Amino acid sequence: MMSATQERVGLIRLYDLDDVDDGYPLFDLRIRATYRGQGIGKQAVQWLTRYLFETWPQLERIAGTTRHDNQAMWQVFRHCGYAK
């Protein structure tokens, strides 16, 4: 993930893409501390969700995890329609 000035603001990793037909992929999203609280996580999860479901129409679900105390990421998940 890059900022408008081409600085790296975080990363997205996808796991288990070979499970698309009989399981679900898992993602890892990390935002550099300097860029947190600016809506980048929400934009990233929305983009990633669209990308996965458009690329693999047979996909039934995807999963993301976070620490129990990461309230910001829990809010991102809820805003983007994810369920616990």
PDB file as gemmi writes it, atoms N, CA and C in Angstrom:
CRYST1    1.000    1.000    1.000  90.00  90.00  90.00 P 1                      
ATOM      1  N   MET A   1       0.845  -1.158   0.000  1.00  0.00           N  
ATOM      2  CA  MET A   1       0.000   0.000   0.000  1.00  0.00           C  
ATOM      3  C   MET A   1       0.897   1.229   0.000  1.00  0.00           C  
ATOM      4  N   MET A   2       0.558   2.190  -0.860  1.00  0.00           N  
ATOM      5  CA  MET A   2       1.387   3.380  -1.009  1.00  0.00           C  
ATOM      6  C   MET A   2       0.553   4.641  -0.799  1.00  0.00           C  
ATOM      7  N   SER A   3       1.198   5.669  -0.275  1.00  0.00           N  
ATOM      8  CA  SER A   3       0.535   6.966  -0.111  1.00  0.00           C  
ATOM      9  C   SER A   3       0.609   7.729  -1.435  1.00  0.00           C  
ATOM     10  N   ALA A   4      -0.005   8.914  -1.451  1.00  0.00           N  
ATOM     11  CA  ALA A   4       0.024   9.754  -2.657  1.00  0.00           C  
ATOM     12  C   ALA A   4       1.447  10.139  -3.016  1.00  0.00           C  
ATOM     13  N   THR A   5       2.326  10.190  -2.034  1.00  0.00           N  
ATOM     14  CA  THR A   5       3.729  10.543  -2.297  1.00  0.00           C  
ATOM     15  C   THR A   5       4.594   9.307  -2.520  1.00  0.00           C  
ATOM     16  N   GLN A   6       3.943   8.168  -2.748  1.00  0.00           N  
ATOM     17  CA  GLN A   6       4.601   6.890  -3.015  1.00  0.00           C  
ATOM     18  C   GLN A   6       5.393   6.354  -1.820  1.00  0.00           C  
ATOM     19  N   GLU A   7       4.991   6.735  -0.620  1.00  0.00           N  
ATOM     20  CA  GLU A   7       5.589   6.170   0.582  1.00  0.00           C  
ATOM     21  C   GLU A   7       4.768   4.954   1.004  1.00  0.00           C  
ATOM     22  N   ARG A   8       5.433   3.910   1.415  1.00  0.00           N  
ATOM     23  CA  ARG A   8       4.743   2.692   1.846  1.00  0.00           C  
ATOM     24  C   ARG A   8       4.025   2.984   3.167  1.00  0.00           C  
ATOM     25  N   VAL A   9       2.703   2.739   3.206  1.00  0.00           N  
ATOM     26  CA  VAL A   9       1.921   3.027   4.402  1.00  0.00           C  
ATOM     27  C   VAL A   9       1.539   1.757   5.159  1.00  0.00           C  
ATOM     28  N   GLY A  10       1.718   0.622   4.558  1.00  0.00           N  
ATOM     29  CA  GLY A  10       1.391  -0.631   5.214  1.00  0.00           C  
ATOM     30  C   GLY A  10       1.506  -1.785   4.250  1.00  0.00           C  
ATOM     31  N   LEU A  11       0.909  -2.899   4.633  1.00  0.00           N  
ATOM     32  CA  LEU A  11       0.946  -4.064   3.752  1.00  0.00           C  
ATOM     33  C   LEU A  11      -0.308  -4.892   3.921  1.00  0.00           C  
ATOM     34  N   ILE A  12      -0.612  -5.633   2.888  1.00  0.00           N  
ATOM     35  CA  ILE A  12      -1.706  -6.605   2.908  1.00  0.00           C  
ATOM     36  C   ILE A  12      -1.112  -7.926   2.442  1.00  0.00           C  
ATOM     37  N   ARG A  13      -1.354  -8.961   3.217  1.00  0.00           N  
ATOM     38  CA  ARG A  13      -0.929 -10.304   2.820  1.00  0.00           C  
ATOM     39  C   ARG A  13      -2.154 -11.198   2.757  1.00  0.00           C  
ATOM     40  N   LEU A  14      -2.209 -12.023   1.734  1.00  0.00           N  
ATOM     41  CA  LEU A  14      -3.292 -12.994   1.578  1.00  0.00           C  
ATOM     42  C   LEU A  14      -2.731 -14.395   1.773  1.00  0.00           C  
ATOM     43  N   TYR A  15      -3.474 -15.204   2.493  1.00  0.00           N  
ATOM     44  CA  TYR A  15      -3.083 -16.580   2.757  1.00  0.00           C  
ATOM     45  C   TYR A  15      -4.189 -17.519   2.278  1.00  0.00           C  
ATOM     46  N   ASP A  16      -3.808 -18.738   2.016  1.00  0.00           N  
ATOM     47  CA  ASP A  16      -4.760 -19.816   1.719  1.00  0.00           C  
ATOM     48  C   ASP A  16      -5.609 -19.563   0.481  1.00  0.00           C  
ATOM     49  N   LEU A  17      -5.051 -18.922  -0.526  1.00  0.00           N  
ATOM     50  CA  LEU A  17      -5.806 -18.718  -1.762  1.00  0.00           C  
ATOM     51  C   LEU A  17      -6.091 -20.035  -2.471  1.00  0.00           C  
ATOM     52  N   ASP A  18      -5.328 -21.074  -2.153  1.00  0.00           N  
ATOM     53  CA  ASP A  18      -5.607 -22.383  -2.741  1.00  0.00           C  
ATOM     54  C   ASP A  18      -6.842 -23.030  -2.108  1.00  0.00           C  
ATOM     55  N   ASP A  19      -7.387 -22.432  -1.042  1.00  0.00           N  
ATOM     56  CA  ASP A  19      -8.589 -22.942  -0.386  1.00  0.00           C  
ATOM     57  C   ASP A  19      -9.869 -22.289  -0.897  1.00  0.00           C  
ATOM     58  N   VAL A  20      -9.796 -21.491  -1.942  1.00  0.00           N  
ATOM     59  CA  VAL A  20     -10.954 -20.734  -2.414  1.00  0.00           C  
ATOM     60  C   VAL A  20     -12.137 -21.644  -2.720  1.00  0.00           C  
ATOM     61  N   ASP A  21     -11.901 -22.810  -3.283  1.00  0.00           N  
ATOM     62  CA  ASP A  21     -13.000 -23.696  -3.672  1.00  0.00           C  
ATOM     63  C   ASP A  21     -13.623 -24.453  -2.507  1.00  0.00           C  
ATOM     64  N   ASP A  22     -12.873 -24.697  -1.442  1.00  0.00           N  
ATOM     65  CA  ASP A  22     -13.428 -25.497  -0.349  1.00  0.00           C  
ATOM     66  C   ASP A  22     -13.125 -24.933   1.041  1.00  0.00           C  
ATOM     67  N   GLY A  23     -12.654 -23.724   1.098  1.00  0.00           N  
ATOM     68  CA  GLY A  23     -12.342 -23.103   2.378  1.00  0.00           C  
ATOM     69  C   GLY A  23     -12.491 -21.606   2.248  1.00  0.00           C  
ATOM     70  N   TYR A  24     -11.576 -20.883   2.829  1.00  0.00           N  
ATOM     71  CA  TYR A  24     -11.620 -19.430   2.699  1.00  0.00           C  
ATOM     72  C   TYR A  24     -10.230 -18.850   2.920  1.00  0.00           C  
ATOM     73  N   PRO A  25      -9.926 -17.786   2.184  1.00  0.00           N  
ATOM     74  CA  PRO A  25      -8.651 -17.118   2.373  1.00  0.00           C  
ATOM     75  C   PRO A  25      -8.651 -16.288   3.660  1.00  0.00           C  
ATOM     76  N   LEU A  26      -7.476 -16.045   4.148  1.00  0.00           N  
ATOM     77  CA  LEU A  26      -7.257 -15.240   5.338  1.00  0.00           C  
ATOM     78  C   LEU A  26      -6.359 -14.082   4.938  1.00  0.00           C  
ATOM     79  N   PHE A  27      -6.591 -12.910   5.515  1.00  0.00           N  
ATOM     80  CA  PHE A  27      -5.713 -11.795   5.198  1.00  0.00           C  
ATOM     81  C   PHE A  27      -5.110 -11.190   6.448  1.00  0.00           C  
ATOM     82  N   ASP A  28      -3.971 -10.541   6.235  1.00  0.00           N  
ATOM     83  CA  ASP A  28      -3.250  -9.819   7.279  1.00  0.00           C  
ATOM     84  C   ASP A  28      -3.090  -8.396   6.770  1.00  0.00           C  
ATOM     85  N   LEU A  29      -3.507  -7.428   7.543  1.00  0.00           N  
ATOM     86  CA  LEU A  29      -3.423  -6.012   7.172  1.00  0.00           C  
ATOM     87  C   LEU A  29      -2.646  -5.285   8.255  1.00  0.00           C  
ATOM     88  N   ARG A  30      -1.644  -4.544   7.841  1.00  0.00           N  
ATOM     89  CA  ARG A  30      -0.852  -3.769   8.793  1.00  0.00           C  
ATOM     90  C   ARG A  30      -0.654  -2.365   8.251  1.00  0.00           C  
ATOM     91  N   ILE A  31      -0.942  -1.383   9.092  1.00  0.00           N  
ATOM     92  CA  ILE A  31      -0.798   0.025   8.731  1.00  0.00           C  
ATOM     93  C   ILE A  31       0.305   0.620   9.609  1.00  0.00           C  
ATOM     94  N   ARG A  32       1.237   1.330   8.991  1.00  0.00           N  
ATOM     95  CA  ARG A  32       2.291   1.985   9.767  1.00  0.00           C  
ATOM     96  C   ARG A  32       1.671   2.984  10.736  1.00  0.00           C  
ATOM     97  N   ALA A  33       2.244   3.094  11.905  1.00  0.00           N  
ATOM     98  CA  ALA A  33       1.692   3.927  12.983  1.00  0.00           C  
ATOM     99  C   ALA A  33       1.418   5.353  12.517  1.00  0.00           C  
ATOM    100  N   THR A  34       2.277   5.907  11.701  1.00  0.00           N  
ATOM    101  CA  THR A  34       2.123   7.284  11.221  1.00  0.00           C  
ATOM    102  C   THR A  34       0.824   7.483  10.455  1.00  0.00           C  
ATOM    103  N   TYR A  35       0.318   6.431   9.827  1.00  0.00           N  
ATOM    104  CA  TYR A  35      -0.850   6.540   8.946  1.00  0.00           C  
ATOM    105  C   TYR A  35      -2.139   6.008   9.571  1.00  0.00           C  
ATOM    106  N   ARG A  36      -2.080   5.553  10.796  1.00  0.00           N  
ATOM    107  CA  ARG A  36      -3.281   5.026  11.438  1.00  0.00           C  
ATOM    108  C   ARG A  36      -4.260   6.152  11.744  1.00  0.00           C  
ATOM    109  N   GLY A  37      -5.542   5.809  11.797  1.00  0.00           N  
ATOM    110  CA  GLY A  37      -6.577   6.779  12.129  1.00  0.00           C  
ATOM    111  C   GLY A  37      -6.976   7.683  10.975  1.00  0.00           C  
ATOM    112  N   GLN A  38      -6.568   7.338   9.755  1.00  0.00           N  
ATOM    113  CA  GLN A  38      -6.871   8.160   8.580  1.00  0.00           C  
ATOM    114  C   GLN A  38      -7.827   7.461   7.615  1.00  0.00           C  
ATOM    115  N   GLY A  39      -8.373   6.330   8.016  1.00  0.00           N  
ATOM    116  CA  GLY A  39      -9.316   5.617   7.155  1.00  0.00           C  
ATOM    117  C   GLY A  39      -8.669   4.667   6.162  1.00  0.00           C  
ATOM    118  N   ILE A  40      -7.361   4.512   6.235  1.00  0.00           N  
ATOM    119  CA  ILE A  40      -6.656   3.651   5.279  1.00  0.00           C  
ATOM    120  C   ILE A  40      -7.032   2.186   5.485  1.00  0.00           C  
ATOM    121  N   GLY A  41      -7.167   1.750   6.721  1.00  0.00           N  
ATOM    122  CA  GLY A  41      -7.555   0.364   6.993  1.00  0.00           C  
ATOM    123  C   GLY A  41      -8.915   0.045   6.410  1.00  0.00           C  
ATOM    124  N   LYS A  42      -9.855   0.955   6.581  1.00  0.00           N  
ATOM    125  CA  LYS A  42     -11.208   0.765   6.044  1.00  0.00           C  
ATOM    126  C   LYS A  42     -11.162   0.673   4.518  1.00  0.00           C  
ATOM    127  N   GLN A  43     -10.419   1.568   3.892  1.00  0.00           N  
ATOM    128  CA  GLN A  43     -10.292   1.539   2.428  1.00  0.00           C  
ATOM    129  C   GLN A  43      -9.640   0.244   1.970  1.00  0.00           C  
ATOM    130  N   ALA A  44      -8.620  -0.198   2.697  1.00  0.00           N  
ATOM    131  CA  ALA A  44      -7.910  -1.420   2.324  1.00  0.00           C  
ATOM    132  C   ALA A  44      -8.817  -2.643   2.429  1.00  0.00           C  
ATOM    133  N   VAL A  45      -9.582  -2.750   3.510  1.00  0.00           N  
ATOM    134  CA  VAL A  45     -10.475  -3.898   3.685  1.00  0.00           C  
ATOM    135  C   VAL A  45     -11.589  -3.877   2.642  1.00  0.00           C  
ATOM    136  N   GLN A  46     -12.129  -2.709   2.336  1.00  0.00           N  
ATOM    137  CA  GLN A  46     -13.158  -2.621   1.292  1.00  0.00           C  
ATOM    138  C   GLN A  46     -12.592  -3.030  -0.059  1.00  0.00           C  
ATOM    139  N   TRP A  47     -11.390  -2.543  -0.394  1.00  0.00           N  
ATOM    140  CA  TRP A  47     -10.763  -2.907  -1.668  1.00  0.00           C  
ATOM    141  C   TRP A  47     -10.485  -4.411  -1.707  1.00  0.00           C  
ATOM    142  N   LEU A  48      -9.915  -4.935  -0.637  1.00  0.00           N  
ATOM    143  CA  LEU A  48      -9.567  -6.350  -0.586  1.00  0.00           C  
ATOM    144  C   LEU A  48     -10.799  -7.232  -0.714  1.00  0.00           C  
ATOM    145  N   THR A  49     -11.873  -6.870  -0.047  1.00  0.00           N  
ATOM    146  CA  THR A  49     -13.115  -7.637  -0.123  1.00  0.00           C  
ATOM    147  C   THR A  49     -13.632  -7.669  -1.554  1.00  0.00           C  
ATOM    148  N   ARG A  50     -13.694  -6.497  -2.201  1.00  0.00           N  
ATOM    149  CA  ARG A  50     -14.135  -6.452  -3.612  1.00  0.00           C  
ATOM    150  C   ARG A  50     -13.214  -7.288  -4.490  1.00  0.00           C  
ATOM    151  N   TYR A  51     -11.912  -7.098  -4.333  1.00  0.00           N  
ATOM    152  CA  TYR A  51     -10.935  -7.819  -5.150  1.00  0.00           C  
ATOM    153  C   TYR A  51     -11.140  -9.329  -5.048  1.00  0.00           C  
ATOM    154  N   LEU A  52     -11.250  -9.850  -3.841  1.00  0.00           N  
ATOM    155  CA  LEU A  52     -11.373 -11.293  -3.663  1.00  0.00           C  
ATOM    156  C   LEU A  52     -12.666 -11.833  -4.255  1.00  0.00           C  
ATOM    157  N   PHE A  53     -13.790 -11.173  -3.970  1.00  0.00           N  
ATOM    158  CA  PHE A  53     -15.070 -11.692  -4.469  1.00  0.00           C  
ATOM    159  C   PHE A  53     -15.243 -11.485  -5.973  1.00  0.00           C  
ATOM    160  N   GLU A  54     -14.624 -10.472  -6.538  1.00  0.00           N  
ATOM    161  CA  GLU A  54     -14.690 -10.278  -7.995  1.00  0.00           C  
ATOM    162  C   GLU A  54     -13.740 -11.227  -8.719  1.00  0.00           C  
ATOM    163  N   THR A  55     -12.601 -11.511  -8.133  1.00  0.00           N  
ATOM    164  CA  THR A  55     -11.611 -12.390  -8.764  1.00  0.00           C  
ATOM    165  C   THR A  55     -12.022 -13.854  -8.663  1.00  0.00           C  
ATOM    166  N   TRP A  56     -12.618 -14.235  -7.545  1.00  0.00           N  
ATOM    167  CA  TRP A  56     -13.052 -15.610  -7.321  1.00  0.00           C  
ATOM    168  C   TRP A  56     -14.546 -15.608  -6.983  1.00  0.00           C  
ATOM    169  N   PRO A  57     -15.420 -15.573  -7.984  1.00  0.00           N  
ATOM    170  CA  PRO A  57     -16.862 -15.502  -7.732  1.00  0.00           C  
ATOM    171  C   PRO A  57     -17.409 -16.684  -6.934  1.00  0.00           C  
ATOM    172  N   GLN A  58     -16.720 -17.803  -6.939  1.00  0.00           N  
ATOM    173  CA  GLN A  58     -17.169 -18.972  -6.181  1.00  0.00           C  
ATOM    174  C   GLN A  58     -16.867 -18.833  -4.691  1.00  0.00           C  
ATOM    175  N   LEU A  59     -16.122 -17.838  -4.323  1.00  0.00           N  
ATOM    176  CA  LEU A  59     -15.740 -17.616  -2.935  1.00  0.00           C  
ATOM    177  C   LEU A  59     -16.973 -17.330  -2.078  1.00  0.00           C  
ATOM    178  N   GLU A  60     -17.058 -17.998  -0.940  1.00  0.00           N  
ATOM    179  CA  GLU A  60     -18.201 -17.807  -0.052  1.00  0.00           C  
ATOM    180  C   GLU A  60     -17.890 -16.890   1.115  1.00  0.00           C  
ATOM    181  N   ARG A  61     -16.644 -16.879   1.566  1.00  0.00           N  
ATOM    182  CA  ARG A  61     -16.274 -15.997   2.667  1.00  0.00           C  
ATOM    183  C   ARG A  61     -14.771 -15.805   2.718  1.00  0.00           C  
ATOM    184  N   ILE A  62     -14.366 -14.773   3.428  1.00  0.00           N  
ATOM    185  CA  ILE A  62     -12.954 -14.529   3.709  1.00  0.00           C  
ATOM    186  C   ILE A  62     -12.852 -14.229   5.204  1.00  0.00           C  
ATOM    187  N   ALA A  63     -11.654 -14.272   5.730  1.00  0.00           N  
ATOM    188  CA  ALA A  63     -11.482 -14.048   7.167  1.00  0.00           C  
ATOM    189  C   ALA A  63     -10.280 -13.154   7.417  1.00  0.00           C  
ATOM    190  N   GLY A  64     -10.402 -12.392   8.469  1.00  0.00           N  
ATOM    191  CA  GLY A  64      -9.302 -11.582   8.966  1.00  0.00           C  
ATOM    192  C   GLY A  64      -9.278 -11.721  10.475  1.00  0.00           C  
ATOM    193  N   THR A  65      -8.141 -11.597  11.074  1.00  0.00           N  
ATOM    194  CA  THR A  65      -8.045 -11.694  12.521  1.00  0.00           C  
ATOM    195  C   THR A  65      -7.329 -10.463  13.059  1.00  0.00           C  
ATOM    196  N   THR A  66      -7.548 -10.208  14.313  1.00  0.00           N  
ATOM    197  CA  THR A  66      -6.849  -9.127  14.996  1.00  0.00           C  
ATOM    198  C   THR A  66      -6.773  -9.463  16.472  1.00  0.00           C  
ATOM    199  N   ARG A  67      -5.944  -8.751  17.182  1.00  0.00           N  
ATOM    200  CA  ARG A  67      -5.864  -8.954  18.625  1.00  0.00           C  
ATOM    201  C   ARG A  67      -7.179  -8.523  19.281  1.00  0.00           C  
ATOM    202  N   HIS A  68      -7.483  -9.105  20.404  1.00  0.00           N  
ATOM    203  CA  HIS A  68      -8.732  -8.773  21.107  1.00  0.00           C  
ATOM    204  C   HIS A  68      -8.770  -7.316  21.558  1.00  0.00           C  
ATOM    205  N   ASP A  69      -7.611  -6.696  21.745  1.00  0.00           N  
ATOM    206  CA  ASP A  69      -7.568  -5.312  22.230  1.00  0.00           C  
ATOM    207  C   ASP A  69      -7.413  -4.275  21.116  1.00  0.00           C  
ATOM    208  N   ASN A  70      -7.456  -4.696  19.863  1.00  0.00           N  
ATOM    209  CA  ASN A  70      -7.299  -3.762  18.735  1.00  0.00           C  
ATOM    210  C   ASN A  70      -8.677  -3.234  18.329  1.00  0.00           C  
ATOM    211  N   GLN A  71      -9.196  -2.299  19.102  1.00  0.00           N  
ATOM    212  CA  GLN A  71     -10.538  -1.760  18.879  1.00  0.00           C  
ATOM    213  C   GLN A  71     -10.679  -1.091  17.519  1.00  0.00           C  
ATOM    214  N   ALA A  72      -9.637  -0.433  17.043  1.00  0.00           N  
ATOM    215  CA  ALA A  72      -9.706   0.232  15.734  1.00  0.00           C  
ATOM    216  C   ALA A  72      -9.979  -0.787  14.630  1.00  0.00           C  
ATOM    217  N   MET A  73      -9.307  -1.936  14.673  1.00  0.00           N  
ATOM    218  CA  MET A  73      -9.519  -2.936  13.627  1.00  0.00           C  
ATOM    219  C   MET A  73     -10.882  -3.594  13.783  1.00  0.00           C  
ATOM    220  N   TRP A  74     -11.345  -3.789  15.015  1.00  0.00           N  
ATOM    221  CA  TRP A  74     -12.699  -4.322  15.214  1.00  0.00           C  
ATOM    222  C   TRP A  74     -13.715  -3.386  14.579  1.00  0.00           C  
ATOM    223  N   GLN A  75     -13.523  -2.079  14.718  1.00  0.00           N  
ATOM    224  CA  GLN A  75     -14.433  -1.109  14.101  1.00  0.00           C  
ATOM    225  C   GLN A  75     -14.373  -1.192  12.581  1.00  0.00           C  
ATOM    226  N   VAL A  76     -13.175  -1.355  12.038  1.00  0.00           N  
ATOM    227  CA  VAL A  76     -13.033  -1.500  10.579  1.00  0.00           C  
ATOM    228  C   VAL A  76     -13.803  -2.727  10.107  1.00  0.00           C  
ATOM    229  N   PHE A  77     -13.612  -3.856  10.789  1.00  0.00           N  
ATOM    230  CA  PHE A  77     -14.336  -5.071  10.412  1.00  0.00           C  
ATOM    231  C   PHE A  77     -15.845  -4.831  10.428  1.00  0.00           C  
ATOM    232  N   ARG A  78     -16.353  -4.251  11.497  1.00  0.00           N  
ATOM    233  CA  ARG A  78     -17.795  -4.007  11.608  1.00  0.00           C  
ATOM    234  C   ARG A  78     -18.273  -3.077  10.490  1.00  0.00           C  
ATOM    235  N   HIS A  79     -17.538  -1.997  10.254  1.00  0.00           N  
ATOM    236  CA  HIS A  79     -17.930  -1.043   9.206  1.00  0.00           C  
ATOM    237  C   HIS A  79     -17.980  -1.715   7.835  1.00  0.00           C  
ATOM    238  N   CYS A  80     -17.078  -2.657   7.602  1.00  0.00           N  
ATOM    239  CA  CYS A  80     -16.996  -3.312   6.295  1.00  0.00           C  
ATOM    240  C   CYS A  80     -17.893  -4.550   6.187  1.00  0.00           C  
ATOM    241  N   GLY A  81     -18.729  -4.790   7.193  1.00  0.00           N  
ATOM    242  CA  GLY A  81     -19.693  -5.883   7.110  1.00  0.00           C  
ATOM    243  C   GLY A  81     -19.204  -7.232   7.573  1.00  0.00           C  
ATOM    244  N   TYR A  82     -18.078  -7.276   8.248  1.00  0.00           N  
ATOM    245  CA  TYR A  82     -17.558  -8.545   8.752  1.00  0.00           C  
ATOM    246  C   TYR A  82     -18.234  -8.876  10.071  1.00  0.00           C  
ATOM    247  N   ALA A  83     -18.348 -10.166  10.365  1.00  0.00           N  
ATOM    248  CA  ALA A  83     -18.959 -10.631  11.615  1.00  0.00           C  
ATOM    249  C   ALA A  83     -17.946 -11.413  12.422  1.00  0.00           C  
ATOM    250  N   LYS A  84     -18.094 -11.352  13.718  1.00  0.00           N  
ATOM    251  CA  LYS A  84     -17.195 -12.099  14.600  1.00  0.00           C  
ATOM    252  C   LYS A  84     -17.596 -13.552  14.611  1.00  0.00           C  
TER     253      LYS A  84                                                      
END                                                                             
